[in-house]
């Protein structure tokens, strides 16, 4: 089952820090919008720096990532990262 995560209050500096932290987890966000499919984790994302919103859609956890984390734990980690950088979860 895929998930949709929506965050507000994500300033451009925070989005850049978030991208760096996600890179450490193995997820590369190359620009302000696109998709990722790495190590069993996939989804689409769109960051709007003017509205300070980050929308992650179709987030899925499959093999091999599913051996180490679930969709729930990934969502929790991502939300913690966003909140640490000043954002708020809307989903």
BATOR-266390 format. One record per residue: residue number from 1; chain; x, y, z of N, C-alpha, C in turn. Coordinates in steps of 0.05 Angstrom, whole numbers, plus 5000, padded with zeros to 4 digits. Last residue first. Example, Ala and Ser with C-alpha at 12.3 -4.5 7.8 and 13.67 -1.06 7.14 Angstrom:
BEGIN
+-----+--------+------+------+------+------+------+------+------+------+------+
! num ! cadena !  n.u !  n.v !  n.w ! ca.u ! ca.v ! ca.w !  c.u !  c.v !  c.w !
+-----+--------+------+------+------+------+------+------+------+------+------+
!   2 !      A ! 5257 ! 4955 ! 5142 ! 5273 ! 4979 ! 5143 ! 5258 ! 5001 ! 5157 !
!   1 !      A ! 5264 ! 4886 ! 5156 ! 5246 ! 4910 ! 5156 ! 5264 ! 4934 ! 5156 !
+-----+--------+------+------+------+------+------+------+------+------+------+
end
This chain:
BEGIN
+-----+--------+------+------+------+------+------+------+------+------+------+
! num ! cadena !  n.u !  n.v !  n.w ! ca.u ! ca.v ! ca.w !  c.u !  c.v !  c.w !
+-----+--------+------+------+------+------+------+------+------+------+------+
!  91 !      A ! 4993 ! 5305 ! 5143 ! 4980 ! 5280 ! 5136 ! 4977 ! 5261 ! 5160 !
!  90 !      A ! 5022 ! 5348 ! 5155 ! 4994 ! 5353 ! 5149 ! 4979 ! 5328 ! 5143 !
!  89 !      A ! 5076 ! 5363 ! 5198 ! 5061 ! 5342 ! 5182 ! 5032 ! 5350 ! 5179 !
!  88 !      A ! 5120 ! 5417 ! 5191 ! 5098 ! 5404 ! 5205 ! 5084 ! 5384 ! 5186 !
!  87 !      A ! 5190 ! 5438 ! 5199 ! 5165 ! 5433 ! 5185 ! 5144 ! 5420 ! 5202 !
!  86 !      A ! 5240 ! 5444 ! 5225 ! 5221 ! 5465 ! 5226 ! 5194 ! 5461 ! 5212 !
!  85 !      A ! 5272 ! 5400 ! 5226 ! 5281 ! 5422 ! 5209 ! 5259 ! 5443 ! 5206 !
!  84 !      A ! 5246 ! 5364 ! 5257 ! 5272 ! 5373 ! 5267 ! 5281 ! 5398 ! 5251 !
!  83 !      A ! 5204 ! 5353 ! 5221 ! 5198 ! 5368 ! 5245 ! 5224 ! 5379 ! 5257 !
!  82 !      A ! 5231 ! 5322 ! 5183 ! 5219 ! 5347 ! 5175 ! 5214 ! 5364 ! 5199 !
!  81 !      A ! 5248 ! 5278 ! 5215 ! 5268 ! 5295 ! 5201 ! 5256 ! 5322 ! 5193 !
!  80 !      A ! 5198 ! 5257 ! 5231 ! 5217 ! 5267 ! 5251 ! 5238 ! 5285 ! 5238 !
!  79 !      A ! 5179 ! 5241 ! 5181 ! 5165 ! 5262 ! 5196 ! 5183 ! 5274 ! 5217 !
!  78 !      A ! 5216 ! 5200 ! 5169 ! 5214 ! 5224 ! 5152 ! 5200 ! 5247 ! 5166 !
!  77 !      A ! 5204 ! 5164 ! 5211 ! 5231 ! 5176 ! 5208 ! 5230 ! 5201 ! 5191 !
!  76 !      A ! 5150 ! 5151 ! 5199 ! 5157 ! 5163 ! 5225 ! 5185 ! 5177 ! 5223 !
!  75 !      A ! 5156 ! 5128 ! 5149 ! 5140 ! 5152 ! 5152 ! 5147 ! 5166 ! 5178 !
!  74 !      A ! 5186 ! 5083 ! 5165 ! 5197 ! 5103 ! 5146 ! 5182 ! 5129 ! 5148 !
!  73 !      A ! 5150 ! 5056 ! 5197 ! 5174 ! 5067 ! 5209 ! 5188 ! 5087 ! 5191 !
!  72 !      A ! 5109 ! 5044 ! 5160 ! 5103 ! 5060 ! 5184 ! 5129 ! 5072 ! 5195 !
!  71 !      A ! 5135 ! 5012 ! 5124 ! 5125 ! 5038 ! 5114 ! 5119 ! 5056 ! 5138 !
!  70 !      A ! 5192 ! 4984 ! 5159 ! 5165 ! 4983 ! 5148 ! 5157 ! 5011 ! 5137 !
!  69 !      A ! 5259 ! 4959 ! 5151 ! 5239 ! 4979 ! 5160 ! 5213 ! 4975 ! 5146 !
!  68 !      A ! 5288 ! 4915 ! 5135 ! 5299 ! 4932 ! 5156 ! 5279 ! 4952 ! 5167 !
!  67 !      A ! 5263 ! 4890 ! 5094 ! 5276 ! 4872 ! 5114 ! 5285 ! 4889 ! 5138 !
!  66 !      A ! 5247 ! 4929 ! 5060 ! 5227 ! 4917 ! 5078 ! 5238 ! 4898 ! 5099 !
!  65 !      A ! 5290 ! 4938 ! 5027 ! 5286 ! 4956 ! 5049 ! 5267 ! 4944 ! 5070 !
!  64 !      A ! 5295 ! 4906 ! 4981 ! 5305 ! 4895 ! 5006 ! 5300 ! 4913 ! 5030 !
!  63 !      A ! 5224 ! 4902 ! 4979 ! 5249 ! 4888 ! 4983 ! 5272 ! 4903 ! 4969 !
!  62 !      A ! 5191 ! 4965 ! 4994 ! 5192 ! 4938 ! 4984 ! 5219 ! 4925 ! 4990 !
!  61 !      A ! 5149 ! 5016 ! 5009 ! 5173 ! 5002 ! 5019 ! 5171 ! 4973 ! 5010 !
!  60 !      A ! 5126 ! 5076 ! 4979 ! 5124 ! 5047 ! 4983 ! 5151 ! 5037 ! 4993 !
!  59 !      A ! 5090 ! 5133 ! 4967 ! 5112 ! 5122 ! 4982 ! 5108 ! 5093 ! 4988 !
!  58 !      A ! 5056 ! 5165 ! 4936 ! 5062 ! 5138 ! 4927 ! 5086 ! 5126 ! 4941 !
!  57 !      A ! 5086 ! 5228 ! 4952 ! 5064 ! 5211 ! 4944 ! 5074 ! 5184 ! 4935 !
!  56 !      A ! 5100 ! 5284 ! 4989 ! 5111 ! 5258 ! 4981 ! 5088 ! 5239 ! 4976 !
!  55 !      A ! 5108 ! 5351 ! 4988 ! 5087 ! 5330 ! 4983 ! 5102 ! 5305 ! 4973 !
!  54 !      A ! 5121 ! 5407 ! 5023 ! 5134 ! 5383 ! 5012 ! 5112 ! 5361 ! 5011 !
!  53 !      A ! 5119 ! 5478 ! 5021 ! 5106 ! 5452 ! 5024 ! 5122 ! 5430 ! 5011 !
!  52 !      A ! 5129 ! 5533 ! 5015 ! 5142 ! 5518 ! 5036 ! 5127 ! 5492 ! 5042 !
!  51 !      A ! 5114 ! 5564 ! 4974 ! 5092 ! 5556 ! 4992 ! 5103 ! 5541 ! 5017 !
!  50 !      A ! 5164 ! 5568 ! 4951 ! 5149 ! 5592 ! 4957 ! 5126 ! 5586 ! 4977 !
!  49 !      A ! 5183 ! 5516 ! 4944 ! 5197 ! 5533 ! 4963 ! 5181 ! 5559 ! 4969 !
!  48 !      A ! 5154 ! 5457 ! 4941 ! 5148 ! 5484 ! 4931 ! 5161 ! 5503 ! 4951 !
!  47 !      A ! 5170 ! 5392 ! 4921 ! 5175 ! 5413 ! 4940 ! 5170 ! 5440 ! 4928 !
!  46 !      A ! 5146 ! 5329 ! 4911 ! 5146 ! 5356 ! 4900 ! 5150 ! 5376 ! 4923 !
!  45 !      A ! 5157 ! 5260 ! 4894 ! 5158 ! 5283 ! 4913 ! 5157 ! 5309 ! 4897 !
!  44 !      A ! 5143 ! 5190 ! 4896 ! 5145 ! 5215 ! 4881 ! 5144 ! 5238 ! 4901 !
!  43 !      A ! 5176 ! 5127 ! 4909 ! 5156 ! 5148 ! 4913 ! 5161 ! 5171 ! 4894 !
!  42 !      A ! 5207 ! 5071 ! 4943 ! 5199 ! 5087 ! 4919 ! 5178 ! 5107 ! 4926 !
!  41 !      A ! 5255 ! 5027 ! 4964 ! 5238 ! 5049 ! 4973 ! 5232 ! 5066 ! 4948 !
!  40 !      A ! 5292 ! 4990 ! 4946 ! 5265 ! 4980 ! 4953 ! 5246 ! 5002 ! 4963 !
!  39 !      A ! 5337 ! 5020 ! 4933 ! 5338 ! 5000 ! 4954 ! 5311 ! 4990 ! 4964 !
!  38 !      A ! 5299 ! 5070 ! 4903 ! 5325 ! 5061 ! 4912 ! 5323 ! 5042 ! 4935 !
!  37 !      A ! 5270 ! 5113 ! 4870 ! 5266 ! 5084 ! 4871 ! 5293 ! 5072 ! 4877 !
!  36 !      A ! 5236 ! 5175 ! 4863 ! 5259 ! 5160 ! 4873 ! 5251 ! 5130 ! 4874 !
!  35 !      A ! 5220 ! 5234 ! 4825 ! 5214 ! 5208 ! 4837 ! 5239 ! 5195 ! 4846 !
!  34 !      A ! 5206 ! 5304 ! 4831 ! 5215 ! 5281 ! 4816 ! 5205 ! 5255 ! 4830 !
!  33 !      A ! 5229 ! 5369 ! 4851 ! 5208 ! 5349 ! 4845 ! 5219 ! 5326 ! 4829 !
!  32 !      A ! 5274 ! 5397 ! 4862 ! 5251 ! 5403 ! 4878 ! 5227 ! 5384 ! 4872 !
!  31 !      A ! 5324 ! 5344 ! 4856 ! 5315 ! 5372 ! 4851 ! 5290 ! 5377 ! 4869 !
!  30 !      A ! 5339 ! 5294 ! 4877 ! 5358 ! 5309 ! 4860 ! 5350 ! 5338 ! 4856 !
!  29 !      A ! 5342 ! 5256 ! 4930 ! 5323 ! 5275 ! 4918 ! 5341 ! 5295 ! 4903 !
!  28 !      A ! 5357 ! 5191 ! 4946 ! 5367 ! 5215 ! 4932 ! 5344 ! 5231 ! 4920 !
!  27 !      A ! 5364 ! 5152 ! 5001 ! 5344 ! 5163 ! 4983 ! 5355 ! 5190 ! 4972 !
!  26 !      A ! 5398 ! 5132 ! 5041 ! 5398 ! 5119 ! 5015 ! 5377 ! 5129 ! 4995 !
!  25 !      A ! 5404 ! 5160 ! 5087 ! 5386 ! 5136 ! 5089 ! 5385 ! 5121 ! 5062 !
!  24 !      A ! 5434 ! 5201 ! 5068 ! 5447 ! 5183 ! 5087 ! 5430 ! 5157 ! 5090 !
!  23 !      A ! 5394 ! 5227 ! 5039 ! 5416 ! 5215 ! 5025 ! 5431 ! 5195 ! 5042 !
!  22 !      A ! 5364 ! 5248 ! 5081 ! 5353 ! 5226 ! 5066 ! 5374 ! 5212 ! 5049 !
!  21 !      A ! 5400 ! 5288 ! 5096 ! 5394 ! 5267 ! 5115 ! 5382 ! 5243 ! 5100 !
!  20 !      A ! 5399 ! 5321 ! 5050 ! 5424 ! 5309 ! 5059 ! 5420 ! 5286 ! 5078 !
!  19 !      A ! 5345 ! 5336 ! 5049 ! 5356 ! 5320 ! 5027 ! 5382 ! 5306 ! 5035 !
!  18 !      A ! 5345 ! 5366 ! 5096 ! 5329 ! 5342 ! 5094 ! 5339 ! 5324 ! 5072 !
!  17 !      A ! 5375 ! 5410 ! 5080 ! 5384 ! 5393 ! 5102 ! 5370 ! 5366 ! 5101 !
!  16 !      A ! 5340 ! 5429 ! 5040 ! 5367 ! 5421 ! 5033 ! 5379 ! 5403 ! 5055 !
!  15 !      A ! 5296 ! 5442 ! 5071 ! 5293 ! 5422 ! 5051 ! 5321 ! 5411 ! 5042 !
!  14 !      A ! 5318 ! 5483 ! 5103 ! 5310 ! 5458 ! 5116 ! 5307 ! 5436 ! 5095 !
!  13 !      A ! 5324 ! 5522 ! 5064 ! 5348 ! 5512 ! 5079 ! 5342 ! 5485 ! 5092 !
!  12 !      A ! 5270 ! 5530 ! 5049 ! 5290 ! 5519 ! 5030 ! 5315 ! 5508 ! 5044 !
!  11 !      A ! 5224 ! 5506 ! 5100 ! 5239 ! 5527 ! 5088 ! 5260 ! 5515 ! 5069 !
!  10 !      A ! 5165 ! 5481 ! 5109 ! 5191 ! 5470 ! 5102 ! 5206 ! 5492 ! 5087 !
!   9 !      A ! 5112 ! 5488 ! 5122 ! 5132 ! 5502 ! 5138 ! 5160 ! 5493 ! 5133 !
!   8 !      A ! 5084 ! 5422 ! 5115 ! 5084 ! 5451 ! 5111 ! 5106 ! 5463 ! 5128 !
!   7 !      A ! 5076 ! 5359 ! 5082 ! 5089 ! 5375 ! 5103 ! 5087 ! 5405 ! 5095 !
!   6 !      A ! 5046 ! 5298 ! 5071 ! 5046 ! 5326 ! 5064 ! 5057 ! 5342 ! 5088 !
!   5 !      A ! 5049 ! 5234 ! 5042 ! 5057 ! 5251 ! 5065 ! 5058 ! 5280 ! 5055 !
!   4 !      A ! 5016 ! 5176 ! 5025 ! 5020 ! 5204 ! 5018 ! 5027 ! 5219 ! 5043 !
!   3 !      A ! 5033 ! 5108 ! 5007 ! 5026 ! 5129 ! 5026 ! 5030 ! 5157 ! 5014 !
!   2 !      A ! 5012 ! 5044 ! 4983 ! 5028 ! 5068 ! 4982 ! 5016 ! 5089 ! 5001 !
!   1 !      A ! 5017 ! 4977 ! 5000 ! 5000 ! 5000 ! 5000 ! 5018 ! 5025 ! 5000 !
+-----+--------+------+------+------+------+------+------+------+------+------+
end
